[in-house]
């Protein structure tokens, strides 16, 4: 476990270094993170508490996590709670009415959603409920706080690069101004369209009620915290590696993506929360390299051979799921000029370095509940 802890500490130090001014702004504030037990929550939560260790008590940030904990409370969260007075874990399904004794929060991060295609297709209604009904409940809370002169200082909604669907060639790399090319009835629509409608809710609440609501559009984040059971491409590759199997591609591997390491992504998200303009969306990811699924599989093979004496290779198969590739974007690559210019966002962890940190972490986290 020492190697993975070194990776996490290195990442948390990097994020804190890049967000010193933003975290100073969060000092003495109460922050609510919904879905804090998930992939993004892994670092969203830990980095605030890590920052608290660097400052005196009068400047520390108070963190509350809402999660339905449907798979239990993760060990990392229970460990943190036992050893830290600045975190509170509350079992709550965000699609239900908020607790009657809810605190007066200064900042809210809404990260409660199913994001893995395998799982949101298994639970389409629940996915839509979290993205739409859960969001509306939180926005109504923000409005009530404003009416009580207890104004929310910042609200971050996690949208998705999936709101762009499968962009036309002339719209890749994809800017925030692109309206999208998305099916409203296909097998991925429960996620794509609920995120799109949720953005509309955010924009209209921001404009009509002058609320500080900001939107982040993640592009293919990966790294520690993304469970090996998640069923996205890199966790699938890790499962193959650590089970001594060949890496299996269920496509021809030609689809391309840019992959953004989680430490860079979390830096971007907090910058959106603090510096983003009200009612606006920001692509958070990296512009390069745009790499095919086959190429990243080959990188994983090479890395795993050097780190773990892996003997496997890349092989091809066909998914038993007939809709596995339906409406799967052929390319996914962002324009991040807006985040660079408006927020000072500057992703810096290379793909090779990010993959190395990720697979060191997976080596110590080979078992996990279904995501």
C-alpha positions in Angstrom: 0.0 0.0 0.0 3.0 2.3 0.5 3.4 2.9 -3.2 -0.2 3.9 -3.8 -0.2 6.2 -0.7 2.9 7.9 -2.2 1.0 8.4 -5.4 -2.0 9.9 -3.6 0.2 12.2 -1.4 2.1 13.4 -4.4 -1.2 14.2 -6.2 -2.7 16.0 -3.2 0.4 18.1 -2.9 0.3 19.0 -6.6 -3.4 20.0 -6.4 -2.8 22.1 -3.2 0.1 23.8 -4.8 -2.0 24.7 -7.9 -5.0 25.8 -5.8 -3.4 27.8 -2.9 -5.4 31.0 -3.7 -8.6 29.1 -4.3 -8.4 27.2 -1.1 -7.6 30.3 0.8 -10.9 31.6 -0.5 -12.6 28.5 0.8 -11.1 29.0 4.3 -13.6 28.9 7.1 -16.3 27.9 4.7 -18.7 24.9 4.8 -18.6 22.8 1.6 -21.1 20.2 0.6 -20.0 17.5 -1.8 -22.8 15.2 -3.1 -21.6 11.8 -4.4 -18.4 12.3 -2.3 -17.9 8.5 -2.1 -17.4 8.2 -5.9 -14.5 8.6 -8.3 -14.4 12.4 -8.4 -15.2 12.5 -4.7 -12.0 10.6 -3.9 -9.8 13.6 -4.5 -12.5 16.4 -4.2 -12.8 15.4 -0.5 -9.3 14.3 0.3 -7.6 17.4 -1.1 -9.6 19.8 1.1 -8.7 17.9 4.2 -5.1 17.7 3.0 -5.0 21.5 2.7 -6.4 21.7 6.3 -3.3 20.0 7.6 -1.2 22.9 6.2 -3.1 25.7 7.9 -4.1 26.6 11.4 -7.6 25.8 12.7 -9.0 29.2 12.1 -8.5 28.8 8.3 -9.7 25.2 7.9 -12.4 24.1 5.5 -15.4 22.1 6.8 -16.5 19.3 4.5 -19.9 17.4 4.4 -20.4 14.4 2.2 -23.9 13.4 1.0 -24.0 9.9 -0.6 -26.4 7.1 -0.6 -23.5 4.7 0.1 -25.4 2.0 -1.8 -22.2 -0.1 -1.9 -21.2 0.8 1.7 -18.9 3.5 2.9 -15.5 3.2 1.3 -12.6 2.4 3.6 -10.8 5.6 2.6 -13.7 7.7 3.8 -14.3 5.9 7.1 -10.6 6.2 7.8 -10.7 9.9 7.1 -13.8 10.4 9.2 -12.2 8.7 12.2 -9.2 10.9 12.1 -10.6 14.3 11.1 -13.0 16.6 12.9 -13.6 18.6 9.7 -15.6 16.0 7.8 -19.1 14.8 8.2 -20.6 11.8 6.3 -24.3 11.7 5.9 -26.2 8.9 4.2 -28.6 10.6 1.8 -30.0 9.9 -1.6 -29.9 13.3 -3.4 -33.1 12.4 -5.4 -35.0 12.6 -2.0 -35.9 15.7 -0.1 -32.9 17.2 1.7 -32.6 16.5 5.5 -34.6 18.8 7.7 -31.5 19.7 9.7 -29.3 20.5 6.6 -26.5 22.9 7.4 -26.0 26.4 5.9 -23.5 25.7 3.3 -21.3 28.3 1.5 -20.3 26.0 -1.4 -21.9 23.0 -3.1 -20.4 20.5 -5.5 -23.0 18.3 -7.1 -21.0 15.1 -8.2 -23.7 12.5 -7.4 -24.3 10.7 -10.7 -23.7 7.4 -12.4 -21.0 8.0 -15.0 -19.9 4.6 -16.3 -21.8 3.7 -19.5 -22.2 0.1 -18.4 -23.9 1.2 -15.2 -26.0 4.1 -16.4 -27.5 1.9 -19.1 -28.4 -0.6 -16.4 -29.9 2.2 -14.2 -31.2 4.8 -16.7 -34.0 6.2 -14.6 -31.8 6.5 -11.5 -29.2 8.3 -13.7 -31.7 10.8 -14.9 -33.2 11.3 -11.4 -29.8 12.2 -10.0 -28.8 14.6 -12.8 -32.2 16.4 -13.0 -34.3 15.9 -9.9 -31.4 15.8 -7.5 -30.0 19.0 -9.1 -33.3 20.8 -8.9 -33.5 20.0 -5.2 -30.1 21.5 -4.6 -30.9 24.6 -6.7 -34.1 25.1 -4.8 -32.0 25.0 -1.6 -29.7 27.7 -3.0 -32.7 29.8 -3.7 -34.1 29.4 -0.2 -30.7 30.3 1.2 -30.7 33.5 -0.8 -34.2 34.4 0.4 -32.9 34.0 4.0 -29.9 36.2 3.2 -27.6 33.2 3.6 -26.3 33.3 0.1 -24.5 30.4 -1.5 -21.1 31.6 -2.6 -20.5 29.0 -5.3 -22.2 26.0 -6.8 -20.5 23.5 -9.2 -22.5 21.1 -11.4 -20.6 18.2 -13.0 -21.9 17.9 -16.5 -20.0 15.8 -19.1 -18.3 15.9 -22.4 -21.0 13.5 -23.4 -23.3 16.5 -23.9 -21.6 17.0 -27.2 -22.5 13.5 -28.4 -20.5 12.5 -31.5 -19.3 15.8 -32.8 -19.0 16.5 -36.5 -15.4 16.5 -37.8 -15.2 20.2 -38.1 -16.1 20.5 -34.4 -13.2 18.5 -33.2 -11.4 19.7 -31.1 -14.6 20.7 -29.4 -15.3 24.2 -27.9 -17.9 25.0 -25.3 -19.9 26.9 -28.0 -20.6 23.6 -29.9 -24.3 22.7 -29.4 -23.8 18.9 -29.8 -24.9 16.0 -32.0 -26.8 13.8 -29.6 -29.6 11.2 -29.7 -32.4 11.8 -27.3 -33.6 8.1 -27.5 -30.5 6.0 -27.9 -28.9 3.7 -25.3 -26.7 6.5 -23.9 -29.4 9.2 -23.9 -30.3 8.8 -20.3 -26.9 10.2 -19.4 -26.3 12.6 -22.3 -29.7 14.2 -22.3 -30.1 14.5 -18.6 -26.8 16.3 -18.4 -27.9 18.6 -21.2 -31.2 19.4 -19.5 -29.4 19.9 -16.2 -27.1 22.5 -17.8 -30.3 24.3 -18.9 -31.6 24.3 -15.3 -28.2 25.7 -14.1 -28.1 28.5 -16.6 -31.7 29.6 -16.0 -31.4 29.5 -12.2 -28.1 31.5 -12.5 -29.7 34.1 -14.8 -33.1 34.5 -13.2 -32.0 34.4 -9.6 -28.5 35.7 -9.9 -27.0 32.6 -8.3 -23.3 31.7 -8.6 -23.8 28.4 -10.5 -21.0 27.1 -12.7 -20.7 24.0 -14.9 -17.8 21.7 -15.6 -17.6 19.4 -18.6 -15.1 16.6 -17.8 -13.2 15.0 -20.7 -12.1 11.4 -19.9 -10.7 11.7 -16.4 -8.7 8.7 -15.1 -6.5 7.9 -12.1 -6.7 6.8 -8.4 -10.3 6.5 -7.1 -11.7 5.1 -10.4 -12.6 1.7 -9.2 -11.2 -1.3 -11.0 -14.8 -2.5 -11.4 -16.0 0.7 -13.1 -16.2 -0.9 -16.6 -14.6 2.0 -18.4 -11.6 1.4 -20.6 -8.6 1.8 -18.2 -10.2 -0.1 -15.3 -11.0 -2.9 -17.7 -7.4 -2.9 -18.9 -6.2 -3.0 -15.2 -8.4 -5.9 -14.4 -7.0 -7.8 -17.4 -3.4 -7.0 -16.3 -3.8 -8.0 -12.7 -5.7 -11.2 -13.6 -2.8 -12.2 -15.9 -5.1 -12.1 -19.0 -4.5 -10.5 -22.4 -6.0 -7.0 -22.7 -9.3 -7.4 -24.6 -10.6 -4.7 -27.0 -14.3 -5.0 -27.7 -13.9 -2.7 -30.8 -11.3 -2.2 -33.5 -9.6 0.3 -31.1 -9.7 3.2 -33.6 -11.8 5.6 -31.5 -9.7 8.4 -30.1 -9.7 10.3 -26.8 -7.6 12.7 -24.8 -7.2 11.4 -21.2 -6.9 13.9 -18.3 -5.2 12.7 -15.1 -7.3 13.2 -12.1 -4.9 15.6 -10.3 -5.1 18.0 -13.2 -8.9 17.6 -13.5 -9.6 18.3 -9.8 -7.5 21.4 -10.0 -9.7 22.5 -12.9 -12.9 21.8 -11.1 -12.0 23.9 -8.1 -11.0 26.7 -10.4 -14.4 26.5 -12.0 -16.1 26.6 -8.6 -14.2 29.7 -7.4 -13.3 31.6 -10.6 -15.9 30.5 -13.1 -18.5 32.9 -14.5 -22.0 32.4 -13.3 -24.1 30.3 -15.7 -21.2 29.3 -17.9 -19.7 25.9 -18.8 -16.0 25.0 -19.0 -14.3 22.1 -20.7 -11.9 20.4 -18.2 -9.5 18.0 -19.8 -6.4 18.0 -21.9 -5.9 18.9 -25.5 -3.3 16.3 -26.3 -2.3 13.7 -27.1 -5.5 12.5 -28.8 -4.8 8.8 -28.7 -6.7 5.7 -30.0 -8.0 3.1 -27.7 -5.6 0.6 -29.3 -2.6 2.9 -28.7 -3.5 3.4 -25.0 -3.9 -0.4 -24.7 -0.4 -0.9 -26.1 0.9 1.7 -23.7 -0.7 -0.2 -20.8 0.9 -3.4 -22.0 4.4 -1.8 -22.2 4.0 -0.1 -18.8 2.7 -3.3 -17.1 5.6 -5.3 -18.5 8.1 -2.9 -16.9 6.3 -2.5 -13.6 4.7 -5.9 -13.0 6.4 -8.3 -15.4 3.1 -8.6 -17.3 3.1 -11.3 -20.1 0.0 -10.4 -21.9 -0.8 -8.7 -25.2 -3.7 -6.8 -26.9 -6.4 -9.1 -28.4 -9.8 -8.4 -30.0 -13.2 -9.7 -29.2 -16.9 -8.7 -29.8 -19.2 -7.6 -27.0 -22.2 -9.7 -26.3 -24.0 -6.4 -25.8 -25.4 -5.4 -29.2 -25.6 -1.7 -28.1 -22.1 -1.7 -26.7 -20.8 0.8 -29.3 -24.1 2.5 -30.3 -23.6 6.2 -30.3 -20.2 5.8 -28.8 -18.3 9.0 -30.0 -15.5 8.3 -32.5 -13.4 11.1 -31.3 -13.3 13.1 -28.1 -11.0 16.1 -27.8 -11.6 19.4 -26.0 -10.7 23.0 -26.7 -9.7 24.3 -23.2 -8.8 27.8 -24.2 -11.7 29.2 -22.1 -10.5 27.5 -18.9 -6.9 28.5 -19.6 -7.7 32.1 -20.1 -10.5 32.6 -17.6 -9.3 30.3 -14.8 -5.6 29.8 -15.2 -6.2 26.1 -15.8 -3.0 24.4 -17.0 -3.0 20.6 -17.0 0.6 19.3 -16.7 0.7 15.6 -15.9 1.7 13.7 -19.0 -0.2 10.6 -20.1 2.8 8.3 -19.5 3.2 9.7 -16.0 -0.5 9.6 -15.2 -0.8 6.0 -16.4 2.2 5.0 -14.2 0.6 6.6 -11.1 -2.7 5.0 -12.0 -1.5 1.5 -12.4 0.7 1.7 -9.2 -2.6 2.6 -7.4 -4.5 -0.2 -9.1 -1.8 -2.7 -8.0 -2.8 -1.9 -4.4 -6.5 -1.7 -5.1 -7.3 -4.8 -7.2 -10.5 -5.5 -5.5 -13.6 -3.3 -5.3 -17.4 -3.5 -5.1 -19.2 -3.2 -8.5 -19.1 0.5 -9.4 
